[in-house]
Amino acid sequence: MANSSAEHVHCLIIGSGPAGYTAAIYAARAALKPVLYQGIQPGGQLTITTEVENYPGYADGIQGPEMMIDFEKQAVRMGADIRFGLATKVDFSERPFKVWIDEEKEIRADSVIIATGASAKWLGIESEQRLNGFGVSACAVCDGFFFRGKEVAIVGAGDTACEEAVYLSKLATKVHMIVRKGEDGMKASKVMQDRVKATSNIQVYYHSETEEIVGDQKVTAVRIRNNQDNSITEIPVNGFFVAIGHQPNSDIFKGWLTMDEAGYIQTVPGTSKTNVEGVFASGDVQDKIYRQAVTAAGSGCMAALDAERFLSANAV
């Protein structure tokens, strides 16, 4: 039985990072009258980023939050309906799809574009959050450039941590890699471990955990504890990178959409299509490889075009 109080929308976009806002721009221009709910962190991960220098069109760089305001303004100018609210439950069993906002408002949508992103996993220490954006980062590709000619530390033991350590080694004078377990406990593939060992300016600290990131207004050092003998070492560094993984924000879609073992939504290669016809996924919630603002924006464009074609083909 239909809920008479439910709002019906043509194209619903869940999430508001580069993927969500780009999808809104394209969907609005295609007269899909998109409604976008921003989620718990309007603007996504870029709102906790300071300087962004690798997004085309910003010749002098731009602050992450300012960039997301630009994206939002452009979407609004095109006619997108941008709203504050968090999608808390979905029912994709039939069309129109049902999505609940803040556990109470029900939306019926002819098409849904998911752009809920992913969240970096953090160590959970106070200094890490206090200095986030002031020398602490969860993205070496995004922020490594700012530490050219300086010493940095990176924590992590998987392939991503090894890849980022090697990437940083080309920019920084020295990379201090902090690994909680021993060499035999590293999750990284042997080829990536060998690459780290072969890089002369990477020093690995096995059996070590981060006690504190030292610094007032910016990172000046990292204090690590050897978990075999409890000895403390303080290493002077200017940057601290966390590479212990990301968590896709996909929990509410479990049971409806096909995901990989880590929870990333799987899409048909070369498209934004999920296993549910009329539901599309874009940005970091379905991309565990690139995770860049520009690739997220590109996939948001794809999702809007896919949604437009779907709605047109189904004469909705």
C-alpha positions as CSV (number, residue, x, y, z in Angstrom):
1,M,0.0,0.0,0.0
2,A,1.4,3.4,-1.0
3,N,2.4,5.8,1.6
4,S,0.5,9.0,0.8
5,S,2.9,11.2,2.7
6,A,6.0,9.9,0.7
7,E,7.6,12.4,-1.7
8,H,8.1,11.2,-5.2
9,V,11.2,12.3,-7.1
10,H,12.5,11.5,-10.5
11,C,16.2,11.2,-9.7
12,L,17.5,10.9,-6.1
13,I,21.2,11.4,-5.4
14,I,22.6,10.2,-2.0
15,G,25.9,11.9,-1.1
16,S,27.5,15.2,-1.8
17,G,31.2,14.9,-2.6
18,P,32.6,15.4,-6.1
19,A,30.6,12.4,-7.4
20,G,27.3,13.5,-6.0
21,Y,27.6,17.2,-7.0
22,T,28.7,16.3,-10.5
23,A,25.9,13.9,-10.9
24,A,23.5,16.6,-9.7
25,I,25.0,19.1,-12.3
26,Y,24.5,16.6,-15.2
27,A,21.1,15.4,-14.0
28,A,19.8,18.9,-13.6
29,R,21.0,19.9,-17.1
30,A,19.2,16.8,-18.4
31,A,15.9,18.0,-16.8
32,L,15.8,15.1,-14.4
33,K,15.0,17.5,-11.5
34,P,17.5,15.8,-9.2
35,V,17.1,15.9,-5.4
36,L,20.4,15.5,-3.5
37,Y,20.7,14.7,0.1
38,Q,24.1,15.7,1.5
39,G,24.6,13.1,4.2
40,I,26.4,13.4,7.4
41,Q,29.4,15.2,6.0
42,P,28.3,17.7,3.3
43,G,31.0,17.9,0.7
44,G,32.6,14.6,1.7
45,Q,36.2,13.9,2.5
46,L,37.4,17.1,0.8
47,T,35.9,19.1,3.6
48,I,38.6,17.8,5.9
49,T,41.3,18.5,3.3
50,T,43.2,21.8,3.3
51,E,45.0,22.6,0.0
52,V,43.9,20.8,-3.2
53,E,46.4,21.3,-6.0
54,N,45.7,18.4,-8.4
55,Y,42.1,19.2,-9.5
56,P,42.1,20.7,-13.0
57,G,40.9,24.2,-13.4
58,Y,42.2,25.6,-10.1
59,A,45.6,26.9,-11.3
60,D,46.6,28.3,-7.9
61,G,45.1,25.4,-5.9
62,I,42.0,25.7,-3.6
63,Q,41.0,24.7,-0.1
64,G,38.9,21.5,-0.1
65,P,35.8,23.0,1.6
66,E,35.8,26.0,-0.7
67,M,36.0,23.7,-3.7
68,M,33.0,21.8,-2.5
69,I,31.1,25.0,-2.1
70,D,31.9,25.8,-5.7
71,F,30.5,22.4,-6.8
72,E,27.4,22.9,-4.7
73,K,26.7,26.4,-6.1
74,Q,27.1,25.1,-9.7
75,A,24.6,22.2,-9.0
76,V,22.1,24.7,-7.5
77,R,22.5,27.1,-10.4
78,M,21.7,24.2,-12.8
79,G,18.5,23.5,-10.9
80,A,19.4,20.7,-8.5
81,D,17.5,20.6,-5.2
82,I,20.2,20.3,-2.5
83,R,19.0,19.2,0.9
84,F,20.6,18.5,4.3
85,G,19.7,15.0,5.5
86,L,21.1,11.5,5.9
87,A,19.7,8.4,4.1
88,T,19.2,5.8,6.8
89,K,17.4,3.0,5.1
90,V,16.4,1.8,1.6
91,D,14.1,-0.7,-0.1
92,F,15.1,-1.5,-3.7
93,S,12.7,-4.4,-4.1
94,E,10.6,-2.5,-6.7
95,R,10.2,0.8,-8.5
96,P,9.8,3.5,-7.4
97,F,12.6,2.8,-4.9
98,K,12.0,3.7,-1.3
99,V,14.6,5.7,0.6
100,W,14.2,7.0,4.2
101,I,15.9,10.2,5.3
102,D,16.8,10.7,8.9
103,E,14.8,7.6,9.7
104,E,11.5,9.3,9.1
105,K,11.0,11.0,5.8
106,E,10.1,8.6,3.0
107,I,11.2,9.3,-0.6
108,R,10.0,7.4,-3.6
109,A,12.5,7.6,-6.5
110,D,12.4,6.5,-10.1
111,S,16.2,6.3,-10.1
112,V,18.8,6.5,-7.4
113,I,22.5,7.6,-7.7
114,I,24.6,6.5,-4.8
115,A,27.6,8.8,-4.0
116,T,28.1,8.1,-0.3
117,G,31.9,7.9,-0.6
118,A,34.3,6.1,1.7
119,S,35.9,7.1,5.0
120,A,39.5,6.7,5.8
121,K,40.3,4.4,8.8
122,W,42.2,6.3,11.5
123,L,44.4,5.2,14.4
124,G,42.0,6.9,16.9
125,I,44.6,9.0,18.8
126,E,43.8,12.6,19.8
127,S,46.8,14.2,18.0
128,E,45.9,12.5,14.7
129,Q,42.6,14.3,14.5
130,R,43.9,17.6,16.0
131,L,46.6,17.8,13.3
132,N,44.5,16.4,10.5
133,G,45.2,18.8,7.6
134,F,48.2,20.3,9.3
135,G,50.7,17.6,8.4
136,V,48.4,14.5,9.0
137,S,46.8,13.0,5.9
138,A,45.2,9.8,4.8
139,C,46.1,10.3,1.1
140,A,49.7,10.4,0.0
141,V,48.8,11.0,-3.7
142,C,46.7,14.0,-2.6
143,D,49.2,15.6,-0.1
144,G,52.6,14.1,-0.7
145,F,53.5,17.0,-3.0
146,F,53.6,19.4,0.1
147,F,56.4,17.4,1.7
148,R,59.0,17.6,-1.1
149,G,62.5,17.6,0.4
150,K,61.2,16.8,3.9
151,E,61.0,13.7,6.1
152,V,57.6,11.9,6.6
153,A,56.2,8.9,8.4
154,I,53.6,6.5,7.1
155,V,51.7,3.9,9.1
156,G,50.3,0.7,7.5
157,A,51.2,-2.8,6.4
158,G,49.2,-3.5,3.3
159,D,49.7,-3.0,-0.4
160,T,48.3,0.5,-0.3
161,A,50.7,1.5,2.5
162,C,53.7,0.1,0.6
163,E,52.6,1.8,-2.6
164,E,52.2,5.1,-0.8
165,A,55.5,4.7,0.9
166,V,57.3,4.2,-2.5
167,Y,55.3,7.2,-3.9
168,L,56.4,9.4,-1.0
169,S,60.0,8.2,-1.3
170,K,60.2,10.1,-4.7
171,L,59.2,13.3,-3.0
172,A,60.5,13.1,0.6
173,T,64.1,12.9,1.7
174,K,63.2,10.0,4.0
175,V,60.1,7.9,4.6
176,H,59.7,6.3,8.1
177,M,57.3,3.3,7.7
178,I,55.6,2.1,10.9
179,V,54.4,-1.5,10.9
180,R,52.6,-2.9,13.9
181,K,53.6,-6.6,13.3
182,G,56.8,-8.2,12.3
183,E,57.9,-8.7,8.7
184,D,56.0,-12.0,8.5
185,G,52.8,-10.3,9.7
186,M,52.7,-7.7,6.9
187,K,49.5,-7.9,4.7
188,A,51.2,-6.5,1.7
189,S,52.1,-8.8,-1.2
190,K,55.7,-10.0,-1.4
191,V,56.4,-7.9,-4.6
192,M,55.3,-4.7,-2.7
193,Q,57.3,-5.6,0.3
194,D,60.4,-6.2,-1.9
195,R,59.8,-2.8,-3.6
196,V,59.9,-1.1,-0.2
197,K,63.0,-2.9,0.9
198,A,64.7,-1.9,-2.4
199,T,64.0,1.8,-1.8
200,S,67.0,3.2,-0.1
201,N,65.2,6.1,1.7
202,I,62.4,4.1,3.3
203,Q,63.2,2.8,6.8
204,V,60.7,0.3,8.2
205,Y,60.0,0.0,11.9
206,Y,58.6,-3.4,12.6
207,H,56.7,-4.3,15.8
208,S,56.0,-0.6,16.3
209,E,52.9,1.5,17.1
210,T,52.2,5.2,17.0
211,E,52.0,6.6,20.5
212,E,51.6,10.2,19.5
213,I,52.0,12.7,16.6
214,V,54.0,15.6,18.1
215,G,53.2,19.2,17.1
216,D,51.2,22.2,18.1
217,Q,50.1,24.0,14.9
218,K,51.8,21.5,12.6
219,V,53.5,18.0,12.7
220,T,57.1,18.1,14.0
221,A,57.7,14.5,15.0
222,V,56.1,11.1,15.7
223,R,56.6,9.1,18.9
224,I,56.5,5.3,18.4
225,R,56.6,2.4,20.8
226,N,58.3,-0.9,20.1
227,N,55.7,-3.5,21.2
228,Q,58.4,-6.1,21.9
229,D,60.6,-4.2,24.4
230,N,58.3,-1.1,25.0
231,S,61.1,1.3,24.1
232,I,60.0,4.7,22.8
233,T,61.5,6.5,19.8
234,E,60.8,10.0,18.7
235,I,61.4,10.6,15.0
236,P,61.4,14.2,13.6
237,V,59.0,14.4,10.6
238,N,57.0,17.1,8.9
239,G,54.2,14.8,7.6
240,F,52.3,11.8,8.9
241,F,50.3,9.6,6.6
242,V,47.7,7.0,7.7
243,A,47.4,4.1,5.2
244,I,45.5,1.5,7.2
245,G,42.6,1.3,4.7
246,H,39.3,2.9,3.9
247,Q,35.7,1.9,4.8
248,P,33.1,2.4,2.0
249,N,29.9,4.1,3.4
250,S,27.7,1.3,2.0
251,D,26.1,-0.3,5.1
252,I,22.5,0.7,4.3
253,F,22.7,-0.9,0.9
254,K,23.8,-4.3,2.2
255,G,21.3,-7.0,1.1
256,W,20.2,-5.0,-1.9
257,L,23.4,-4.4,-3.9
258,T,26.3,-6.6,-4.8
259,M,29.5,-5.7,-3.0
260,D,33.0,-7.0,-2.7
261,E,34.3,-8.5,0.6
262,A,35.3,-5.0,1.8
263,G,31.8,-3.5,1.2
264,Y,32.6,-1.6,-2.0
265,I,29.5,-1.5,-4.3
266,Q,30.2,-3.4,-7.5
267,T,29.3,-1.8,-10.8
268,V,29.2,-3.2,-14.4
269,P,32.7,-2.4,-15.8
270,G,32.6,0.8,-17.8
271,T,29.3,1.9,-16.3
272,S,27.9,3.0,-13.0
273,K,25.2,0.3,-13.1
274,T,24.6,-1.9,-10.0
275,N,22.8,-5.2,-9.9
276,V,19.5,-3.4,-9.4
277,E,18.3,-1.8,-12.6
278,G,17.8,2.0,-12.0
279,V,20.3,2.2,-9.1
280,F,23.7,3.6,-9.9
281,A,26.9,4.0,-7.9
282,S,29.6,6.5,-8.3
283,G,32.7,7.8,-6.5
284,D,34.6,6.2,-3.7
285,V,31.8,4.0,-2.5
286,Q,32.5,1.9,-5.6
287,D,36.2,2.8,-6.3
288,K,38.9,1.4,-4.1
289,I,41.7,1.9,-6.6
290,Y,41.9,5.6,-7.5
291,R,39.9,7.5,-4.8
292,Q,40.6,10.9,-6.3
293,A,38.3,13.9,-6.5
294,V,38.7,14.0,-10.3
295,T,37.9,10.3,-10.8
296,A,34.9,10.6,-8.4
297,A,33.6,13.6,-10.4
298,G,34.0,11.6,-13.7
299,S,32.0,8.7,-12.3
300,G,29.3,11.1,-11.0
301,C,28.9,12.3,-14.6
302,M,28.7,8.6,-15.8
303,A,26.0,7.9,-13.2
304,A,23.9,10.9,-14.3
305,L,24.1,9.9,-18.0
306,D,23.3,6.3,-17.1
307,A,20.3,7.4,-15.1
308,E,19.1,9.7,-17.9
309,R,19.3,6.8,-20.4
310,F,17.5,4.4,-18.0
311,L,14.7,6.9,-17.3
312,S,14.3,7.6,-21.0
313,A,14.3,4.0,-22.0
314,N,11.7,3.2,-19.3
315,A,9.6,6.3,-20.1
316,V,9.5,7.2,-16.4
